[in-house]
Amino acid sequence: MSIVVITGGTAGVGRATAERFAQAGFDVAVIARSEAGLAETVKNVEKYAVRALGISADVADARQVTQAADRINAELGPPDVWINCAMCTVLAPFDAFSDDEYRRVTDVTYLGSVNGTREALRLMKPRNKGIIIQVGSALAYRSIPLQSAYCAAKAAIRGFTDSLRCELIHEKSAVRLTMVQLPGINTPQFDWARNKLDRPLRPVAPVYQPEVAANAIFNASQRNVREVWVGKTSFQSIVGHFLFPDFLDKMMAKQAWEGQKESAPITTPKPDYLDKPVEGLHQAHGRFDQEAKEKAITVDARLPGNIVLTVAGLALLALCKRYGKAR
């Protein structure tokens, strides 16, 4: 029986991914903070007649992640797949961030992935097998305003992953590293994130269902692929960033600033998940079901350069059209 570990697996993409692997017959271990969220997720995963284990831990604390990994190894066995999905974010202009807020986003989103990767390698290297998947974002390449801490963390994960991959190749290790770069996803995070803006939060359109991400992550675990870009907008943003960075800076300054906010003002402040878990929203989907797409193109980032350049013109054309409409 194969075993998968998912950090941040009680809601959003992590929750959908736990279900996807359970459907495929994997035993599932989930690491997250909320005991209630873990209990719900374990109960749901067990419906697929697989073993499930929920462990309460803060991925920003390396010792807690080590303890969680030891328990998984003892109760389920060594993992075949380890997925770093835990994240948090704050939406605010940079000068509105406190030092503690910036540090917390970095500790959870970036160092949480580092801590998870360290433990995955500890359990995989002795068997010389396994795959570690970093759940990334198009924002790892193409940053947007109001999420400087989160964009920086995702870019840091990409840099860390690329460096570590080189080390594993040098060691002739069979352990594989993959990063899956996601577009805007319909998850509860937009009701959980710390919001220092004047309106409620939303993902930049177009929005995709979390099952789209879960399927891409599962498929990446079954193939020898370096990196995957999910959704047309991810492809456009990443390729466009390399070819037309100045154009995208100007476009993001306008579209992404307003595109992350709802039109109606905030009426009732909500608790956020930055320092402690928020209960009651441990589910895969957020509140954008009506607009969320259920399918997306998936691009292997190792496409030959000539194909990328051929399609880049189409990406630029689409960006120009969107920018023109926004104006």
N, C-alpha and C positions, 0 to 999 in steps of 0.2 A: 504494500500500500504506500503510495506517495504522500508526502507531507508538505504542506505549505504554511508559512508564517506570514501574517499580514499585520503590520503596525498601522494604527489608525483604522482598524477594520470594523468599527461599530456603526459607521455612518458614511453616507456619500459613496465615493468611488471605492473606498475600502470595504464597505458593507456589500456593495454589488459584486466586488471581486471575490469576497469570501463565498458568496452564494455560487458564483460561476465555477470556482474550483471544486466546491462541494458537489455540484451537478456532474462534474467530470470524475467524481470518485475520490478526490483528495481528502485526506484528513486535514482539518483546518485548525490552526492555532491563531488566535487574535490577541494582539497587545493594544490596550487602550487604557484610558484613565477611569472611565465610568463603570462602576460595578453593575449598574442597572442596564447600561448599554451592552455590556459584555454578556449578561444573562440573556437578553433578548436575542443577540446575535447567535450565541451558542444554541439556543433553542431552535432558531430558524435553520441553522446549518445542519443540525441533527436530523431534520426532516428528510434529508437526502441519504440517510442510513450510513453516515460516516462518523468518525470520532471528531469531537470538537472540544477545544480547550480555550477558555478566556482567562487572560491574566491582566490584572490591573497594574499598570506601570506608566511612568512618565518617560517617554523616549529621550527627553532632554537630560535625564539622569543616567549616566553610563552604567552605574552599579545596578540600578533597577533593571536595565535591559539585560545585563549579564545574568541576573537572577532569573529573569523570565526565560532566557535562552536555556539555562540549565534545567529549569522545570519542564520546558517543552521537550528537551532531549531525553529527560528521565521518563516522562509520561507518554509521549507519543513516539519519540525516536528522533534521529537527526533529520533536519529539514532537507528536502530536495529543491524547494523554491522558497526564497525569502523576498518579500515585497515590502519596501519602505514607502508607506503611503501617508504616514502621520504628518500633519501640517497645521499651522495656524497663521492668521494674517491680521493685520490692522490696516484699515483704509483711512488715510489721512495724508495731507501734504507733508513733506519731510520735516519742515520746521514745526509741525504740530505733534510729532512723535516725542515721547519721553525716552530717556536712555533705557529704562526698564522694558518698555514696549518693544523697542528695536531689538534689544538683547533676547527677549523671549521668543520673538518670531524666528530669530536666527538659531537659537538653541533648539527649538522644536523642529523647525522645517529643515534646516541644514544639518546641525549636529545630531539631530535625531536619526537622520539617514546614515550619518557616519557611525553612530553607535550601533545601529542595526546591522550595518555592513560588517563591522568588526566582529560581531557575534556570529553572523552567518558564516564568515570565513573561518572562524574558530571551529565551527561544527562541520564545515564542508571540506576544508583542506585535508584533514586526515583521510577522508574517503576519496579525495581528488575528483569530486563531482558535485554538481549543484549549479543553480542559477540565481543570481541576485538581480532583482528588478527595482530600479529607482523610478517612482512615479513622478514624472516631471511635468513640464508645461512649456508651451510655446514661449512663455515669458522667460524661460531660461536663456533664450536668444534675444527676443524682442521685448524689452521692458516697456511698461506703460506707467503713466502717472498714477499717483495716489497709493501705490503698492511698492514703494522702493525697497522695503525690508524683505518682502516676499519674493520680488523679482531677483534681488541679490542672492537670496538663499537658494532659489532654483538654479541660478547661474553657477553658484558655488558647488552645488551637487553635481552639475555637469562637469565642471573642472576637476573635482575630486574623482569622479567616476572614470574620466578619461585617463587621469594619472594612474589610478589603481589598475585599470585594465592593462596598461603598459607593463606594470610590475608583474601581473599574473602571466602575461605573455613571456616576459623574461624568465620567469620561474618555470615555464612550460606547464603551468597549472591548467587543469581541465575545468576549473570553476569559471563560469561565464558571468559577465556583467552586461546588463541591458538597461537602457533608459527609454521610457515611453513618454513622449511629449504630448500633452493633452491641450485641447481647446477649452472654451467655457463649458462647464458641466452643470447640470441642474442638480445641485446638492443642497443640503441644509446649511452649508457654511455661510451663506449670505444672510442667514438669520442668526448665526452664532458669532461671526467675526466682530471684532471691536470696530465700531463705526464712529468716526469723529467728523463725519460730514453732516450736511443739513438734510439729507434725504435717505430713505432706505436703500440698501445695496442690491445689486443684481449683477449677473455675469454679462460680459460684453457679448452681444449677439454676433453670430448665431450660437444657440445653446444646444447642447447634446445631452441625451439621457446618460446616466451613470453606467448603464449596461453597455453602451458603446465603448466606454473606457475599459470596463471589465473584460469585454471580449478581446480588445486589443492587447491588454496585459496578459490574458491567458494565452492568446495566440503567440505572443512574444516568448512566453515560457516554453513553447513547444518547438521553437525554431532557433537556429543559430543566427541571431540578428543583433547587430551592434546597437542600433537606435531606431525607434519607430516614431513617425509623426502622424498624429491622429486628427482627421478633419481637414477640410479644404483651407480653413483659416489658419491652421497651424502651419501648413505647407506654405501658404502665401506669406505669412508673417516671417517665417524663418528664412526663406529664400529672399524675400524682399529686404530683410535686414542686411544681408550681405551685399545685395546689388544696389539698393536705393535707401541707405540709412537716413539721409537727410530728409528725404520725402516722408519716410515713415515717422520721423521725429515730429514733423509738423502735423501729420495726420493724427497721430496718437494724442498730441497735445489738445486737439479738438474733440475727436470722436471718443477716445477712451476716457477722457475726463468726465464727460456727461454720460457716456455709455455704461458706466458702472453705478449709476444712480437712477432710482425710480423717479417718476414725475411728481408723485404726491409727497408732501412733507412728512417728516417723522411725527407721529402723534403720541406714541408711548415708547419710552426708552426700553430696550431689552437687555437682559444680562448677556455677557459674552463669555467665550470659552478660553480666554487668554490664560487666566490663572487657575481656573478650576472648570471641570466639565459642566456643560449645560444639559439638564435632563429634559426628556420629553420629545426630542427630535432625532432620536437614534434610528434613522431610516436611510435608505439609499437616495430617495428622491427629495428634491426641494419643492418650491412652490411655482415652478415654471414648466409644469407638465404640458400645458396647452401649446407652448411654442417649441418645446425641446424636440430635437430630431432623434430618430431611432436608428439611423444608419449614418456612417461616415466613411470616407475614403481613408485608407491607411497606407502610408508611404514608408518604405524601407529607406532610411537615410543613406544607405550605401549605393543608391542609384548612381549610375555612371554620370559623370559631370556633364556630358553633352546632352543627356536627357533633361537634367535639371535646368540647364541653360535654355533649352528649347521651350520648356514649359514656363520659364521665368517670365517671358513676355506676356503669357496669358495671366499670370499672377499679377503683374503690374497693371494690366488692363482692368482686371477685376477691382483692384485697389483704387484705381483712378475713378472708376464708375461709382464705387461706394463713397469715395471722398466727395465727388461731385454732387451726389444725392444729399449727403449730410450738409453741404453748404446751401 
